[in-house]
Amino acid sequence: MNILYLLIPIAIILAGLAICGFFWSVNSGQYDDLESPAHSILYDDDEHLIPDDAKPGKTSDKK
């Protein structure tokens, strides 16, 4: 029973730290833009690796 006198204040302190951390992350803008990181994987940033004749919109006039 004596251990409860130690564990209850520790649990309250940890819960308070978690709440403070959550409010700090909200105030610092961590949750402002949830869509862009998920869509950024779809953007092509490796166009320099694609050969010129394989790029869309390029017509090859080899006859």
Buried (B, 14 or more C-beta within 10 A) or exposed (E): EEEEEEEEEEEEEEEEEEEEEEEEEEEEEEEEEEEEEEEEEEEEEEEEEEEEEEEEEEEEEEE
